[in-house]
Amino acid sequence: MLIPKPSANIAEGFGRYHKKDKVKFYYYSFGSVKECLDWNEKAKVRKLISEEVYIKIFGVLETLPKEIHQLIKFTNDKLKI
């Protein structure tokens, strides 16, 4: 699947001690999701993946930005550091 980079950024952000560092990596993750959406589209156009696989990947990717923004909001609201 095309999703390892966003999850790696979330994991790296989670491991950071300060709130600003955490949020920075969560925003990187948001950008990585957008990048994955682009690669998914390119893979479909180039016929590297089937329409079925494209739809499955797109379905997962389209939910992530909202979830990442919820994580950012939670981190900003709850962490003092």
C-alpha beads as a LAMMPS data file, in Angstrom:
LAMMPS data file: protein, C-alpha beads

81 atoms
80 bonds

1 atom types
1 bond types

-500.0 500.0 xlo xhi
-500.0 500.0 ylo yhi
-500.0 500.0 zlo zhi

Masses

1 110.0

Atoms # bond

1 1 1 0.000 0.000 0.000
2 1 1 1.043 3.637 -0.422
3 1 1 0.676 4.828 3.192
4 1 1 3.949 4.265 5.097
5 1 1 5.257 7.842 5.075
6 1 1 2.280 9.508 6.840
7 1 1 2.318 6.867 9.565
8 1 1 6.066 7.308 10.048
9 1 1 5.610 11.056 10.541
10 1 1 2.833 10.467 13.079
11 1 1 5.024 7.973 14.928
12 1 1 7.936 10.404 14.945
13 1 1 5.695 13.222 16.187
14 1 1 4.272 11.011 18.912
15 1 1 7.800 10.333 20.136
16 1 1 8.610 14.024 20.495
17 1 1 8.505 15.618 23.917
18 1 1 7.378 19.159 23.133
19 1 1 3.969 20.036 21.753
20 1 1 5.379 22.186 18.919
21 1 1 7.543 19.295 17.713
22 1 1 4.629 16.872 17.848
23 1 1 2.345 19.179 15.883
24 1 1 5.064 19.901 13.308
25 1 1 5.383 16.207 12.483
26 1 1 1.606 15.777 12.406
27 1 1 1.461 18.530 9.771
28 1 1 4.206 16.744 7.823
29 1 1 1.976 13.688 7.958
30 1 1 -0.929 15.697 6.565
31 1 1 1.251 16.749 3.634
32 1 1 2.357 13.163 3.104
33 1 1 -1.264 12.051 2.825
34 1 1 -1.793 14.627 0.075
35 1 1 1.334 13.306 -1.626
36 1 1 0.010 9.743 -1.391
37 1 1 -3.270 10.848 -2.962
38 1 1 -1.283 12.240 -5.876
39 1 1 0.762 9.039 -6.275
40 1 1 -2.409 6.965 -6.115
41 1 1 -3.879 9.044 -8.939
42 1 1 -0.698 8.707 -11.010
43 1 1 -0.639 4.942 -10.473
44 1 1 -4.219 4.685 -11.752
45 1 1 -3.568 6.882 -14.807
46 1 1 -0.427 4.890 -15.650
47 1 1 -2.423 1.666 -15.231
48 1 1 -0.102 0.403 -12.523
49 1 1 -3.088 -0.409 -10.301
50 1 1 -6.635 -1.463 -11.032
51 1 1 -9.644 0.785 -10.513
52 1 1 -10.623 -1.446 -7.583
53 1 1 -7.254 -0.983 -5.859
54 1 1 -7.332 2.761 -6.593
55 1 1 -10.758 3.102 -4.954
56 1 1 -9.670 1.091 -1.916
57 1 1 -6.536 3.186 -1.397
58 1 1 -8.433 6.432 -2.012
59 1 1 -11.055 5.405 0.556
60 1 1 -8.407 5.001 3.231
61 1 1 -6.491 8.145 2.301
62 1 1 -9.507 10.452 2.153
63 1 1 -10.320 9.852 5.833
64 1 1 -6.818 10.597 7.113
65 1 1 -6.677 14.421 6.826
66 1 1 -9.678 14.807 9.153
67 1 1 -8.183 12.344 11.626
68 1 1 -4.802 14.069 11.532
69 1 1 -6.438 17.453 12.150
70 1 1 -8.287 15.938 15.127
71 1 1 -4.945 14.692 16.448
72 1 1 -3.434 18.161 16.025
73 1 1 -6.386 19.787 17.795
74 1 1 -6.234 17.273 20.627
75 1 1 -2.479 17.805 21.027
76 1 1 -2.848 21.600 21.044
77 1 1 -5.764 21.499 23.507
78 1 1 -4.458 18.903 25.957
79 1 1 -0.689 19.269 26.122
80 1 1 0.824 22.048 28.181
81 1 1 4.436 21.672 27.035

Bonds

1 1 1 2
2 1 2 3
3 1 3 4
4 1 4 5
5 1 5 6
6 1 6 7
7 1 7 8
8 1 8 9
9 1 9 10
10 1 10 11
11 1 11 12
12 1 12 13
13 1 13 14
14 1 14 15
15 1 15 16
16 1 16 17
17 1 17 18
18 1 18 19
19 1 19 20
20 1 20 21
21 1 21 22
22 1 22 23
23 1 23 24
24 1 24 25
25 1 25 26
26 1 26 27
27 1 27 28
28 1 28 29
29 1 29 30
30 1 30 31
31 1 31 32
32 1 32 33
33 1 33 34
34 1 34 35
35 1 35 36
36 1 36 37
37 1 37 38
38 1 38 39
39 1 39 40
40 1 40 41
41 1 41 42
42 1 42 43
43 1 43 44
44 1 44 45
45 1 45 46
46 1 46 47
47 1 47 48
48 1 48 49
49 1 49 50
50 1 50 51
51 1 51 52
52 1 52 53
53 1 53 54
54 1 54 55
55 1 55 56
56 1 56 57
57 1 57 58
58 1 58 59
59 1 59 60
60 1 60 61
61 1 61 62
62 1 62 63
63 1 63 64
64 1 64 65
65 1 65 66
66 1 66 67
67 1 67 68
68 1 68 69
69 1 69 70
70 1 70 71
71 1 71 72
72 1 72 73
73 1 73 74
74 1 74 75
75 1 75 76
76 1 76 77
77 1 77 78
78 1 78 79
79 1 79 80
80 1 80 81
